[in-house]
Amino acid sequence: EVQLLESGGDLLQPGGSLRLSCAASGFTLSNFAMGWVRQAPGKGLEWVSMISVSGVSTSYAASVKGRFTISRDNSKNTLYLQMNTLRAEDSAVYYCAKGGGITAPFDSWGQGTLVTVSS
Amino acid sequence: QSVLTQPPSVSGAPGQRVTISCTGTSSNIGSGYDVHWYQQLPGTAPKLLIYVNSNRPSGVPDRFSGSKSGTSASLAITGLQAEDEADYYCQSYDISLGSRVFGGGTKLTVL
């Protein structure tokens, strides 16, 4: 059974940094593209970032480009999202999701981790 | 505003059929990019419901179906059940933005 377990969410002040982790099990992480999707409280889904199987190719939503960095450690079956210069509008539940290539869906999702940015 | 446009809400009585539209542009759905649909039950993570326009993952009832035409896609739910009450999101890829895009979501209420 595919399982994705996010961790690292926290309450922090604007301008701060945070690294989210997503531990994958039940499948071989190295065989799949992976992504992050967020959902602000009471709002819809927003795609955040995407990383290719090898990790060489990454892409970001305009709202986070230059501040967030996605990475993966296939040997640890773990996906990461480094978030810098956080803003109040980055407050959301962050979901790790399997898949998400240009034509591929996000076929499995984690339970999410909450990031709150507030002074 | 979301790149893909969905109605904010739809409703139907048990047993009825409802459809949820997802309207895009020539930069996304109209360029031939596939549409996927997700169901988010209250307080839970999204779940893949329909992939590549009209395909159901294993375990999804055949009451759910998807279609795509031109710059739009639709999700149809027949034989509405109380357990279908959820938020539904469409998703595709936008070549102009170079990013995956979601619709704003549609809240389905079963009356």
Chai-1 contact restraints between the chains, C-beta under 6 A:
chainA,res_idxA,chainB,res_idxB,connection_type,confidence,min_distance_angstrom,max_distance_angstrom,comment,restraint_id
A,G44,B,G104,contact,1.0,0.0,6.0,A-B,restraint_1
A,G44,B,G105,contact,1.0,0.0,6.0,A-B,restraint_2
A,L45,B,Y89,contact,1.0,0.0,6.0,A-B,restraint_3
A,L45,B,F102,contact,1.0,0.0,6.0,A-B,restraint_4
A,W47,B,R100,contact,1.0,0.0,6.0,A-B,restraint_5
A,A61,B,S99,contact,1.0,0.0,6.0,A-B,restraint_6
A,Y95,B,A45,contact,1.0,0.0,6.0,A-B,restraint_7
A,I102,B,Y93,contact,1.0,0.0,6.0,A-B,restraint_8
A,T103,B,D34,contact,1.0,0.0,6.0,A-B,restraint_9
A,P105,B,H36,contact,1.0,0.0,6.0,A-B,restraint_10
A,P105,B,L48,contact,1.0,0.0,6.0,A-B,restraint_11
A,P105,B,Y51,contact,1.0,0.0,6.0,A-B,restraint_12
A,D107,B,L48,contact,1.0,0.0,6.0,A-B,restraint_13
A,W109,B,A45,contact,1.0,0.0,6.0,A-B,restraint_14
A,W109,B,P46,contact,1.0,0.0,6.0,A-B,restraint_15
A,Q111,B,A45,contact,1.0,0.0,6.0,A-B,restraint_16
A,G112,B,A45,contact,1.0,0.0,6.0,A-B,restraint_17
